[in-house]
Amino acid sequence: MAVKHYLQFRDLTRDEYDYLFDRTRIIKDRFKGYQPYHPLADRTLAMIFEKNSTRTRLSFEAGMHQLGGSAIYLNTRDTQLGRGEPVEDAAEVISRMVDLVMIRTFEQDIIERFAAHSRVPVINGLTNEYHPCQILADIFTFIEHRGSVVGRTVAWIGDANNVAYTWLQAAQLLGFRVNISTPPGYGLDPRLAPAGPHLAVFDSPLEAARGADLITTDVWTSMGFEAENEQRRRAFAGWQVDERVMAAARPDALFMHCLPAHRGEE
């Protein structure tokens, strides 16, 4: 059987997501009911971090522990990857010693190259282009609180970044729509955002939010763009998710943020 990786949201089919969300609910209910469930006993996850994280490390490490496995934290600054070892060589070695690899890095090309030389499944914990596990968690949360996401409308207010592009992949695959409103100069890259009925672009955040079932956003300045912080503060000032924007959405609309949040900004 070929090794199956999870590098973008579209790496799974709609049927696989239906199954995954059903299994997630069962496993979560077992855990919340203090029923031991350890299908990953004697299995090891390597977590490779080139970008820092709180939630990604904690969620993967806790998840492995709860399912009976173990997780090993690797920061590229403390490994040979940080000293110029080729990604391909690192993949060959690391994948011989563990059962699963999660990588949080910069360019998507890095994780694609690692996966191409890995003997075990590789999971994208975040790249500059995509953040599939974030949207996986957000959609499951929506399902828990509001039911199926099919036919719904998600409004994305803010930067066209890796989270936004992953929302668009999810919408195209699962059958919902994303309304996007970004400041001038921070719009979608057409190479990562193909047009279609799953996407609508608005100049006004209020128009994007109108009738939405979910409003979601991210920080104005993502990791790696800190030098643009002041410029972005000025450009994004009109793209706050506030009471006025939420009032334009459906009365039962949810708000989500992938965190960390800068309160008083986005």
C-alpha positions in Angstrom: 0.0 0.0 0.0 1.3 3.4 -0.9 2.0 5.8 2.0 -0.7 8.4 2.4 0.3 11.8 3.5 -1.8 14.8 4.6 -0.1 17.9 3.1 -3.1 19.8 1.9 -6.8 19.6 2.7 -7.6 18.2 -0.7 -5.4 15.1 0.1 -8.5 13.4 1.4 -11.8 12.7 -0.4 -15.3 13.9 0.8 -16.2 10.3 1.8 -12.9 10.1 3.8 -13.8 13.3 5.6 -17.3 12.1 6.4 -15.7 9.0 8.0 -13.1 11.0 9.8 -15.6 13.4 11.4 -17.7 10.4 12.5 -14.7 8.7 14.0 -13.6 11.9 15.7 -16.9 12.2 17.5 -16.7 8.6 18.7 -13.1 9.0 19.9 -13.8 12.4 21.6 -16.9 11.0 23.4 -14.8 8.0 24.7 -12.1 10.4 26.0 -14.6 12.7 27.6 -16.3 9.7 29.2 -12.9 8.5 30.7 -13.0 5.3 28.5 -9.4 4.2 27.7 -8.8 3.9 23.9 -5.2 3.3 22.8 -5.1 2.3 19.2 -1.6 3.9 18.8 0.1 1.9 21.6 3.8 1.5 20.9 3.6 4.0 18.0 5.7 7.2 17.9 5.1 10.6 16.3 8.1 12.8 15.4 7.1 16.5 15.5 9.5 18.7 13.5 9.1 22.5 14.2 10.8 25.1 12.1 8.1 27.6 13.1 7.3 28.0 16.8 3.9 27.0 18.1 1.8 26.5 21.3 -1.4 24.9 20.0 0.1 22.7 17.3 2.6 21.1 19.6 0.2 20.7 22.5 -2.6 19.2 20.4 -0.4 16.7 18.6 1.5 15.7 21.7 -1.7 15.4 23.9 -3.5 13.5 21.1 -0.8 10.9 20.8 -0.6 10.5 24.5 -4.4 10.1 24.8 -4.4 7.4 22.0 -1.6 5.5 23.7 1.3 6.6 21.6 4.3 8.9 22.2 5.5 12.1 20.6 9.1 13.3 20.1 9.6 17.1 19.8 12.3 18.2 17.3 13.2 21.8 16.7 15.2 22.4 13.5 17.6 24.7 15.4 18.6 21.7 17.6 18.9 19.2 14.8 21.0 18.6 11.7 18.2 20.2 9.6 19.2 23.5 11.1 22.8 22.9 10.0 22.1 22.3 6.4 21.3 18.6 6.2 19.2 18.0 3.0 15.5 17.6 3.7 15.6 14.3 1.7 18.3 12.8 3.9 16.5 13.8 7.0 13.3 12.2 5.8 15.1 8.9 5.0 16.6 8.7 8.5 13.7 10.0 10.6 11.0 7.9 8.9 13.0 4.8 9.7 12.7 5.4 13.4 9.1 6.6 13.9 5.6 5.7 12.7 4.3 9.2 11.8 5.8 12.7 11.2 4.3 16.1 11.6 6.1 19.1 10.2 5.5 22.8 10.8 7.7 24.7 8.4 7.9 27.5 5.8 7.5 26.7 2.1 5.1 23.9 1.1 8.0 22.6 -1.1 9.9 21.6 2.1 7.2 19.3 3.3 6.5 17.9 -0.2 10.2 17.0 -0.5 10.2 15.4 2.9 7.1 13.4 2.2 8.5 12.2 -1.1 11.4 10.5 0.8 9.5 9.3 3.9 8.5 5.7 4.6 5.7 6.8 6.9 2.8 9.3 6.7 3.6 13.0 6.9 1.2 15.5 8.3 1.3 19.3 7.5 1.3 21.1 10.8 1.5 24.4 8.9 3.3 25.9 5.9 3.2 29.3 4.3 0.7 28.1 1.8 -1.7 25.7 3.8 -2.8 24.8 7.3 -5.1 21.8 6.8 -5.2 20.6 10.5 -6.5 24.0 11.5 -9.5 23.9 9.1 -10.0 20.2 10.0 -10.5 21.2 13.7 -12.6 24.3 12.8 -15.0 22.3 10.6 -15.4 19.6 13.2 -16.2 22.3 15.8 -18.8 23.8 13.5 -20.4 20.4 13.0 -20.5 19.9 16.8 -22.3 23.2 17.3 -24.3 23.8 14.1 -24.4 20.6 12.2 -23.3 19.9 8.6 -21.2 22.5 6.9 -22.6 21.6 3.5 -24.4 24.5 1.9 -23.3 27.0 4.5 -21.4 30.2 4.1 -18.1 31.0 5.8 -16.8 34.6 5.8 -13.1 35.2 5.9 -12.2 38.7 6.9 -8.5 39.8 6.6 -5.3 38.5 5.0 -5.3 36.0 2.2 -3.0 33.6 3.9 -2.5 29.9 4.4 -5.6 29.5 6.5 -7.8 31.3 3.9 -6.4 29.1 1.1 -7.2 26.0 3.1 -10.7 27.2 3.8 -11.1 27.5 0.0 -9.9 23.9 -0.6 -12.3 22.7 2.0 -15.2 24.6 0.5 -14.6 23.2 -3.0 -14.4 19.7 -1.6 -17.1 19.6 1.0 -19.7 21.9 -0.7 -19.9 25.2 1.1 -19.0 28.8 0.1 -16.4 31.1 1.4 -16.9 34.9 1.2 -13.6 36.7 1.3 -12.8 40.3 2.0 -9.2 41.5 2.1 -7.6 44.9 2.2 -6.2 46.2 -1.1 -2.9 44.7 -1.9 -3.5 41.7 0.3 -5.8 39.7 -1.9 -5.9 36.1 -3.1 -3.2 34.6 -5.2 -5.1 33.1 -8.2 -2.6 30.2 -8.3 -3.8 29.1 -4.9 -7.5 30.2 -5.2 -9.2 28.9 -8.4 -12.5 30.6 -9.1 -15.7 28.7 -8.7 -19.1 28.7 -6.9 -17.3 28.0 -3.6 -15.7 31.5 -3.7 -17.0 35.0 -3.6 -14.8 38.1 -3.2 -16.0 41.3 -1.6 -14.5 44.8 -1.1 -16.4 45.3 2.1 -16.1 43.1 5.2 -19.8 43.9 6.0 -20.9 42.5 2.6 -18.7 39.4 3.0 -20.3 38.8 6.5 -23.9 39.3 5.3 -25.8 36.1 6.0 -22.7 34.1 6.9 -23.0 31.1 9.2 -19.4 31.5 10.4 -17.1 34.5 10.6 -13.4 33.7 10.8 -10.1 35.6 10.7 -6.4 35.6 11.6 -3.8 38.1 12.9 -2.9 41.0 10.6 0.8 40.1 10.7 1.6 36.4 10.3 4.9 34.8 11.3 7.6 35.8 8.9 6.0 39.2 8.1 6.9 41.1 11.2 8.9 43.7 9.3 5.6 44.8 7.7 3.8 45.2 11.0 3.2 48.9 11.0 2.2 48.9 7.3 -0.2 46.1 7.9 -1.8 47.9 10.9 -2.7 50.8 8.7 -3.9 48.6 5.8 -6.0 46.3 7.9 -7.7 48.9 10.2 -11.0 48.6 8.4 -11.0 44.8 8.4 -11.8 44.2 12.1 -14.3 41.6 13.1 -16.4 43.7 15.5 -20.0 43.9 16.7 -21.0 45.6 13.4 -19.5 42.8 11.3 -21.0 40.0 13.5 -24.4 41.7 13.3 -24.4 41.4 9.5 -24.1 37.6 9.8 -26.9 35.2 10.7 -28.2 35.5 14.3 -26.6 32.2 15.3 -23.3 32.7 13.4 -20.2 31.5 15.1 -16.9 33.3 15.3 -13.5 31.5 15.0 -9.9 32.6 15.2 -6.9 30.2 14.7 -5.0 32.1 17.5 -3.0 33.6 18.9 -5.2 36.7 18.7 -4.3 40.3 19.0 -7.3 41.8 20.8 -8.2 45.3 19.7 -6.7 44.6 16.2 -8.2 41.9 14.0 
